[in-house]
Amino acid sequence: MPGRRPACNCQMRINIITMTAFSQCAPGLSFARGNFFFAGRAKRMGKRENGILDVAQLHWRQHDGLHSLWADAAPRPVMQGRFVERELRPGLSLHGNSVVFAQGISGTGVLAPGLKLIVMLEGEACACFGRTRIRLGGEAGACVLLAAPAAEEFQRVVPRACRQRQIVLTIAPEWLAQSGLARLPEVAGLEALQGQSLACRRWPVAPPVRQLAECLLAAGQQQASPWRQLQLESRALDLLQAALMPLADAEAPPLDPRGRQRVQQLLEWLHSGEAAGWSLAQMARALGTNPTTLQRQFRSQTGRSIVDYLRHYRLAEARRQLQQGLPVTTVALEAGYSSPANFATACKREFGLTPRELARLG
């Protein structure tokens, strides 16, 4: 049990956005500039303020890939889970966590310059910059884009016991300039946003964004390799494009009520299987429009084409069923694949993992 292991004597490097902790002496780990140090062992119990523990007064332990945060003489960890910390290329970093907090916790740190795209899949937290308070997450999750032209000191608070899962992409100014991304119409205004101190945009997590973030969180926990590194970078860019789509949509004319109703009806048909086997022309005819208009309206609401959305949705459902313990063959047929081999290829392409590896993550 992790609780029976001695505390690590070396320092632990912490990413304050993700609460990521890794031993400084562990080989092969790269760290973003937004990290800072805490001592590996505290001398007393964590300080309580309104039931929230101060992380600087706690200590870290690591066992079998799990990192945990402890108060002295405590029977169980204050926080425990798994973390992802990868530099995908200079100026573009991936962080993530899947952790459980037994109670509220807070810590201070310094936010590095650049943009942070935070996709909170589950749980809640807030970041406090002086009098500015930025909420992360909530009941339905949230995407937050945060700009920091210069380094900013802040406090991160997890207000209560919860399960927390999130992905954070850190985008340095030099990467944004070299990539040319800010000049694309899908993310118009991104370059201007990064120059505004603590500029923040917040919007709901769309289904395609959730699927991509889940994929990154799962794949990032696997053993690193050059091939997996390329897969992670590709999926991180897909996530960035999909997550930032609302910025472009905000500049576009809003979809009329009839168009929104049409897309919602199609989503219900796709999720229930009622539209299984229909062509795009059949879908459009059933909804009283033409294929071009339907495809445009659907993409404006979901960020994906109809075919791409359905493929992602089916694979996300398949992943959930695998982690619930259903047999691979049964899940493959349910997802519409004629053989487990074809299903395995699709999972590997989508998640970077085989069906059996996905099942073990459950």
C-alpha positions as CSV (number, residue, x, y, z in Angstrom):
1,M,0.0,0.0,0.0
2,P,1.3,3.5,-0.8
3,G,0.6,4.6,2.8
4,R,3.2,2.0,4.1
5,R,6.0,3.4,2.0
6,P,8.6,5.8,3.4
7,A,8.3,9.4,2.2
8,C,10.6,10.4,-0.6
9,N,13.7,12.4,0.7
10,C,14.4,14.3,-2.5
11,Q,12.6,17.4,-3.7
12,M,9.4,17.2,-5.7
13,R,8.7,19.4,-8.6
14,I,5.1,20.6,-8.7
15,N,3.0,22.1,-11.6
16,I,0.5,24.3,-9.8
17,I,-2.1,24.1,-12.6
18,T,-2.2,20.3,-12.6
19,M,-0.8,19.6,-9.1
20,T,1.7,17.4,-11.0
21,A,4.5,16.0,-8.7
22,F,7.5,14.2,-9.8
23,S,10.8,13.4,-8.1
24,Q,13.6,15.7,-9.2
25,C,15.9,12.7,-9.2
26,A,13.8,10.5,-11.5
27,P,15.4,10.1,-14.9
28,G,13.8,10.9,-18.2
29,L,11.2,13.5,-17.1
30,S,10.9,16.9,-18.7
31,F,9.3,19.8,-16.9
32,A,7.6,23.0,-18.0
33,R,8.8,26.4,-16.9
34,G,5.6,26.9,-14.9
35,N,6.8,24.5,-12.2
36,F,8.3,25.2,-8.8
37,F,9.7,23.4,-5.8
38,F,8.3,22.2,-2.5
39,A,10.3,20.3,0.1
40,G,9.8,16.6,-0.1
41,R,9.0,16.3,3.6
42,A,7.2,18.7,5.9
43,K,7.9,19.0,9.6
44,R,4.3,19.3,10.8
45,M,0.7,18.7,9.9
46,G,-0.8,20.7,7.0
47,K,-2.1,24.1,8.1
48,R,-6.0,24.2,7.9
49,E,-7.9,27.3,6.8
50,N,-11.7,26.8,6.5
51,G,-11.0,23.0,6.2
52,I,-8.5,23.5,3.3
53,L,-5.0,22.2,3.8
54,D,-1.9,24.2,2.7
55,V,0.0,22.0,0.3
56,A,3.4,23.5,1.4
57,Q,3.0,21.7,4.7
58,L,2.4,18.3,3.2
59,H,4.7,15.7,1.7
60,W,4.7,13.5,-1.4
61,R,5.0,9.7,-1.8
62,Q,5.3,7.6,-5.0
63,H,4.5,4.0,-5.4
64,D,3.7,1.9,-8.6
65,G,3.1,5.0,-10.7
66,L,0.8,6.6,-8.2
67,H,1.7,9.9,-6.6
68,S,0.1,10.8,-3.2
69,L,0.1,13.8,-0.9
70,W,0.1,13.2,2.9
71,A,-0.2,15.0,6.2
72,D,2.0,13.6,9.0
73,A,0.3,10.8,10.9
74,A,-2.7,10.8,8.5
75,P,-4.3,7.3,7.9
76,R,-4.9,8.1,4.2
77,P,-3.6,10.5,1.6
78,V,-5.0,13.9,1.1
79,M,-4.6,13.5,-2.6
80,Q,-3.7,10.4,-4.8
81,G,-3.6,9.7,-8.5
82,R,-1.7,9.7,-11.8
83,F,-0.1,12.5,-13.7
84,V,1.1,13.4,-17.2
85,E,3.9,15.8,-17.8
86,R,5.4,16.0,-21.4
87,E,7.1,18.6,-23.4
88,L,5.8,17.8,-26.9
89,R,8.2,20.3,-28.5
90,P,9.9,23.5,-27.4
91,G,7.2,25.9,-26.4
92,L,4.3,23.3,-26.4
93,S,3.8,21.3,-23.2
94,L,1.2,18.8,-22.1
95,H,0.1,18.3,-18.5
96,G,-2.7,16.3,-17.0
97,N,-4.0,14.5,-14.0
98,S,-6.5,11.9,-12.8
99,V,-6.6,12.3,-9.1
100,V,-8.8,12.0,-6.0
101,F,-8.8,14.7,-3.3
102,A,-10.0,13.5,0.1
103,Q,-10.5,17.2,1.2
104,G,-9.9,20.7,0.1
105,I,-6.3,21.8,-0.6
106,S,-4.5,25.0,-1.7
107,G,-1.0,25.9,-2.9
108,T,0.8,28.9,-4.4
109,G,3.1,29.2,-7.4
110,V,4.1,31.2,-10.4
111,L,2.4,31.0,-13.8
112,A,4.8,31.1,-16.7
113,P,4.2,33.5,-19.6
114,G,2.1,32.3,-22.5
115,L,-1.3,30.8,-23.1
116,K,-2.8,27.9,-21.1
117,L,-5.7,25.8,-22.5
118,I,-7.3,24.0,-19.5
119,V,-9.8,21.3,-20.2
120,M,-11.4,20.3,-16.9
121,L,-13.2,17.0,-17.5
122,E,-14.2,16.4,-14.0
123,G,-13.9,18.2,-10.7
124,E,-13.4,21.8,-9.8
125,A,-10.7,24.3,-8.7
126,C,-10.0,28.0,-8.9
127,A,-6.9,30.1,-9.5
128,C,-6.6,33.4,-7.6
129,F,-4.4,36.2,-8.9
130,G,-4.7,38.9,-6.3
131,R,-8.3,39.9,-6.4
132,T,-8.9,38.1,-9.7
133,R,-10.5,34.7,-9.3
134,I,-10.8,32.3,-12.2
135,R,-13.0,29.3,-11.9
136,L,-11.8,26.0,-13.4
137,G,-14.3,23.2,-14.0
138,G,-17.7,22.7,-12.5
139,E,-20.5,20.1,-12.7
140,A,-20.3,19.7,-16.5
141,G,-16.6,20.5,-16.9
142,A,-15.2,23.5,-18.7
143,C,-12.6,24.8,-21.2
144,V,-10.6,27.8,-20.0
145,L,-8.1,29.8,-22.1
146,L,-5.9,31.9,-19.9
147,A,-3.3,34.5,-21.1
148,A,-0.3,35.6,-19.1
149,P,2.1,38.0,-21.0
150,A,4.4,38.0,-17.9
151,A,5.0,35.6,-15.0
152,E,2.2,35.8,-12.4
153,E,2.1,34.7,-8.8
154,F,-1.2,33.0,-7.8
155,Q,-2.9,30.6,-5.5
156,R,-4.7,27.4,-6.7
157,V,-7.5,26.1,-4.5
158,V,-9.4,22.8,-4.7
159,P,-12.3,23.8,-2.4
160,R,-13.6,20.3,-1.3
161,A,-13.1,16.6,-1.7
162,C,-13.6,15.5,-5.3
163,R,-12.3,13.5,-8.2
164,Q,-10.4,15.6,-10.7
165,R,-9.4,14.9,-14.3
166,Q,-7.9,17.5,-16.6
167,I,-5.6,18.3,-19.5
168,V,-3.6,21.5,-19.8
169,L,-1.8,22.6,-22.9
170,T,0.8,25.3,-22.3
171,I,1.6,27.4,-25.3
172,A,4.6,29.7,-25.2
173,P,4.7,32.9,-27.2
174,E,7.6,31.7,-29.4
175,W,5.7,28.5,-30.4
176,L,2.6,30.5,-31.3
177,A,4.6,32.9,-33.4
178,Q,6.6,30.1,-35.2
179,S,3.6,27.8,-35.8
180,G,1.5,30.5,-37.6
181,L,-1.5,29.1,-35.7
182,A,-2.8,32.6,-34.7
183,R,-3.2,33.5,-38.4
184,L,-5.7,30.7,-39.0
185,P,-9.4,31.8,-39.2
186,E,-10.4,29.1,-36.7
187,V,-8.5,30.8,-34.0
188,A,-8.7,34.5,-35.0
189,G,-7.8,36.8,-32.2
190,L,-5.5,34.3,-30.4
191,E,-2.4,36.4,-30.9
192,A,-4.1,39.5,-29.6
193,L,-5.4,37.6,-26.5
194,Q,-2.0,36.5,-25.4
195,G,-1.0,40.2,-25.0
196,Q,-3.7,40.9,-22.5
197,S,-2.8,40.4,-18.8
198,L,-4.9,37.5,-17.3
199,A,-7.3,37.6,-20.2
200,C,-9.6,34.6,-19.8
201,R,-12.2,32.9,-21.9
202,R,-14.4,30.1,-20.6
203,W,-16.9,27.8,-22.4
204,P,-18.4,24.3,-22.1
205,V,-16.6,21.2,-23.0
206,A,-18.0,20.0,-26.3
207,P,-18.3,16.2,-26.9
208,P,-15.4,16.1,-29.5
209,V,-13.2,18.1,-27.1
210,R,-14.0,15.7,-24.3
211,Q,-13.1,12.7,-26.4
212,L,-9.8,14.2,-27.5
213,A,-8.9,15.2,-23.9
214,E,-9.8,11.7,-22.6
215,C,-7.6,10.2,-25.3
216,L,-4.6,12.4,-24.4
217,L,-5.0,11.7,-20.7
218,A,-5.0,7.9,-21.3
219,A,-2.2,7.9,-23.9
220,G,0.0,10.2,-21.9
221,Q,0.1,7.7,-19.0
222,Q,1.7,5.1,-21.2
223,Q,5.4,4.5,-21.4
224,A,7.1,7.2,-23.5
225,S,8.6,6.4,-27.0
226,P,9.4,8.5,-30.1
227,W,6.3,7.1,-31.8
228,R,4.0,7.8,-28.9
229,Q,5.5,11.3,-28.6
230,L,4.5,12.1,-32.2
231,Q,1.0,10.7,-31.5
232,L,0.6,12.9,-28.4
233,E,1.7,16.0,-30.3
234,S,-0.7,15.2,-33.2
235,R,-3.6,14.7,-30.7
236,A,-2.7,17.8,-28.7
237,L,-3.0,19.9,-31.9
238,D,-6.3,18.3,-32.7
239,L,-7.5,19.2,-29.2
240,L,-6.2,22.7,-29.6
241,Q,-8.1,23.2,-32.8
242,A,-11.3,21.6,-31.5
243,A,-11.3,23.4,-28.2
244,L,-10.6,26.8,-29.7
245,M,-13.4,26.5,-32.3
246,P,-15.8,28.6,-30.1
247,L,-13.5,31.6,-30.5
248,A,-14.1,31.5,-34.2
249,D,-17.8,30.7,-33.7
250,A,-18.1,33.9,-31.6
251,E,-17.1,35.9,-34.6
252,A,-19.4,34.0,-37.0
253,P,-23.2,34.7,-37.3
254,P,-25.1,32.7,-34.7
255,L,-27.0,29.6,-35.8
256,D,-30.7,30.3,-36.0
257,P,-33.1,28.4,-33.7
258,R,-34.2,26.1,-36.5
259,G,-30.6,25.2,-37.3
260,R,-29.8,24.4,-33.6
261,Q,-33.0,22.3,-33.4
262,R,-32.0,20.4,-36.5
263,V,-28.5,19.6,-35.2
264,Q,-29.9,18.6,-31.8
265,Q,-32.3,16.2,-33.5
266,L,-29.6,14.6,-35.5
267,L,-27.4,14.2,-32.4
268,E,-30.3,12.3,-30.7
269,W,-30.6,10.1,-33.8
270,L,-26.9,9.4,-33.9
271,H,-26.7,8.6,-30.2
272,S,-29.7,6.3,-30.2
273,G,-28.7,4.5,-33.4
274,E,-31.9,5.5,-35.2
275,A,-29.8,7.0,-38.0
276,A,-27.6,4.0,-38.4
277,G,-26.9,3.2,-42.0
278,W,-28.4,6.5,-43.3
279,S,-26.6,8.5,-46.0
280,L,-26.0,12.2,-45.6
281,A,-28.7,12.8,-48.1
282,Q,-31.2,10.7,-46.1
283,M,-30.3,12.6,-42.9
284,A,-30.8,16.0,-44.7
285,R,-34.1,14.9,-46.2
286,A,-35.4,13.7,-42.9
287,L,-34.5,17.1,-41.3
288,G,-36.0,19.2,-44.2
289,T,-32.7,20.6,-45.5
290,N,-29.9,19.8,-48.0
291,P,-26.7,18.0,-47.3
292,T,-24.4,21.1,-47.6
293,T,-26.5,23.1,-45.1
294,L,-26.8,20.2,-42.7
295,Q,-23.0,19.5,-42.8
296,R,-22.2,23.2,-42.2
297,Q,-24.7,23.6,-39.3
298,F,-23.5,20.4,-37.7
299,R,-19.8,21.4,-37.9
300,S,-20.6,24.9,-36.4
301,Q,-22.2,23.2,-33.4
302,T,-19.8,20.3,-32.8
303,G,-16.6,21.2,-34.5
304,R,-16.7,18.0,-36.6
305,S,-18.2,16.6,-39.7
306,I,-21.1,14.1,-39.2
307,V,-19.0,11.1,-40.1
308,D,-16.0,12.1,-38.0
309,Y,-18.3,12.9,-35.0
310,L,-20.0,9.5,-35.2
311,R,-16.7,7.7,-35.4
312,H,-15.4,9.5,-32.3
313,Y,-18.6,9.0,-30.4
314,R,-18.7,5.2,-31.1
315,L,-15.1,4.8,-30.1
316,A,-15.6,6.8,-26.9
317,E,-18.6,4.6,-26.0
318,A,-16.5,1.5,-26.8
319,R,-13.8,2.7,-24.5
320,R,-16.3,3.2,-21.7
321,Q,-17.7,-0.3,-22.2
322,L,-14.2,-1.9,-22.2
323,Q,-13.4,-0.2,-18.9
324,Q,-16.7,-1.6,-17.5
325,G,-15.4,-5.1,-18.3
326,L,-17.3,-6.0,-21.4
327,P,-15.5,-8.5,-23.8
328,V,-13.5,-7.0,-26.6
329,T,-15.5,-8.9,-29.3
330,T,-18.8,-7.8,-27.9
331,V,-17.7,-4.2,-27.8
332,A,-16.3,-4.3,-31.3
333,L,-19.5,-5.6,-32.8
334,E,-21.6,-3.0,-30.8
335,A,-19.3,-0.2,-32.2
336,G,-20.0,-1.4,-35.8
337,Y,-16.7,-3.2,-36.5
338,S,-16.8,-6.5,-38.4
339,S,-13.8,-8.0,-36.5
340,P,-11.8,-7.4,-33.3
341,A,-8.8,-6.8,-35.5
342,N,-10.4,-3.9,-37.3
343,F,-11.6,-2.6,-33.9
344,A,-8.1,-2.8,-32.4
345,T,-6.7,-0.8,-35.4
346,A,-9.3,1.9,-34.9
347,C,-8.6,2.1,-31.1
348,K,-4.9,2.2,-31.7
349,R,-5.4,5.1,-34.2
350,E,-7.8,7.0,-32.0
351,F,-6.4,6.5,-28.5
352,G,-2.8,5.2,-29.1
353,L,-3.8,2.1,-27.1
354,T,-5.1,-1.4,-27.9
355,P,-8.6,-2.5,-26.6
356,R,-7.0,-4.6,-23.8
357,E,-4.8,-1.7,-22.7
358,L,-7.9,0.6,-22.6
359,A,-9.7,-2.0,-20.5
360,R,-6.8,-2.1,-18.0
361,L,-7.2,1.7,-17.5
362,G,-10.7,1.1,-16.1
